[in-house]
């Protein structure tokens, strides 16, 4: 695998964007470094990975510029993965309805890619299966279904979200990959919280954190920590508050160290809710606003409008 792709995969899933010293692989890199789609599609892989890194860092305008052309790519799995990634960025800015349309496109193209694969066609050659980070047909299908569930959840359609999560779980069970398993845990936990079942939210969040740690996927560890922290804070059993604070503070430190601005403002928002001291809560809410203002400066006009109009984004 080209060193550029290795670095991008590490930045997208495994940690900071620094290249391995001397251009050498580590002894046990993230699963992403073992195999990738065929070299014929390497430019699209790198473009998608670069967009994911931009999105993680809150550079949504740069990410959208890379992803939007890929959503129209002739290779169905490329278009599906791109549409899912762009939908995720829209959702992070509170644009669940806009994300719903993109995830619908992602599902349609993922189904198309599966049909091509089953027919033995060459339209998705090199993307068929077994990419360790889910950059393949099964991963694209899982991404689309999980994204659609998250969209419906954000729009208050909990029954639809539950149905979609069941379908996504069936895909993940037979080959969606570690990344899909983690994302499935996130949305399951969020659905339990939204349904007034905080005790049920802890187990899927714990599982997401465990898988992320096993894969040494730093950004996924941080986000899993935030979701588990929210779940524990809502459950309110003995020791939950203290552990929730530790998880969220650890996630914030990791996000700040690695420049993951997409996680910094949610971490401050969570800490504000966890604070017992009024002044510290006010400070965290102020930091949330500051981080969002900085993030929106690097967001495309559509994303900015979505964030400003969203009840989910405290700005």
Secondary structure, DSSP 8 states (H G I E B T S, - for coil): --HHHHHHHIIIIIS-S---GGG---TT--GGGS--S-GGGHHHHHHHHHHHHHHHTT-HHHHHHHHHHHTT-SSHHHHHHHHHHHHHHHHHTT-HHHHHHHHHHHHHHHHHHHHHHHTT-STTTT-SS--TTS-SHHHHHHHHHHHHHHHHHHTT-HHHHHHHHHHHHHHHHHH--HHHHHHHHHHHHHHHHHTT-HHHHHHHHHHHHHHHHHTT-HHHHHHHHHHHHHHHHHH--TTHHHHHHHHHHHHHHHHHHHT-HHHHHHHHHHHHHH-SSHHHHHHHHHHHHHHHHHHHTTS-HHHHHHHHH-TTS--
